[in-house]
Structures are given as structure tokens and as C-alpha cells.
Amino acid sequence: MSAYVPPSQHRSLRACMVCSIVQPASKFRSMGCPNCEEFLELAGHDESIQDCTSQVFEGLVTLSDPSASWVAKWQRLDGYQPGVYAVKVVGLLPPDVVDTVEAAGVKYIPRDGTSMDEVQ
């Protein structure tokens, strides 16, 4: 499967607020998030996509082998699927989604540069 996004779809790109993978909204709708689908359940749920992804992000990193990449370690992406990731994702998950993420054993660290201590 190709990760190519035609220029006409660039405005529909969204970044997951948990793992920061970037893909078109239509892909989140049809397949969900390749890293977080197990607990976010985005596929087919437009409201969840709006709550858990953001259209506002900065920088892009393409990872073909996240387990061997120093950039993946620096961005806390090691262990994720190969793909295109945002360096910074603007937005915060709703508190109930944060609870769901942490109940799944994933420590939620906002990808917008803030820490949860600053938010609470």
C-alpha cells in the first residue's frame, strides 16, 4: 500500500494525537490509526477522528524502520509502524480518551510540546 498523498488531498491530512502518524482523514475513517486503533477505535467513527486527531501539526518525519532510527527514539516513535509522522501535533485529547489510552497501557504524553502537568 502506498503512503503517497496527492496534492489535492493535503488539506485533509490529520495527525493522531497519541502517536502523531499523519494520514488523510479518509484513511483514518476506513482503517483507523495503524498504531492506536486497538484502543482509540477510529475506523468508521467521525466524532472519534475529530477528538483524537488534529489538522494542525508541524514538521514531518518519514520512518521506514522505527526500531533502528535515532529520530524515532527522539520523537518517541520507536515501536510504531513505518510511516509519516508529525514532529509536533497541536491539540489535546479529551480527558475520557486519555483515561482509555492509559487503561490500554499507553502513557499519554501530549505531542504539542506541553506536559500533562501544565494542562491539569
PyMOL commands that set and color helices and strands:
alter all, ss='L'
color gray80, all
select helices_A, chain A and resi 7-12+25-31+37-40+46-52+66-68+70-74+95-103+116-119
alter helices_A, ss='H'
color red, helices_A
select strands_A, chain A and resi 13-16+22-24+53-54+57-63+83-89
alter strands_A, ss='S'
color yellow, strands_A
deselect
rebuild
show_as cartoon
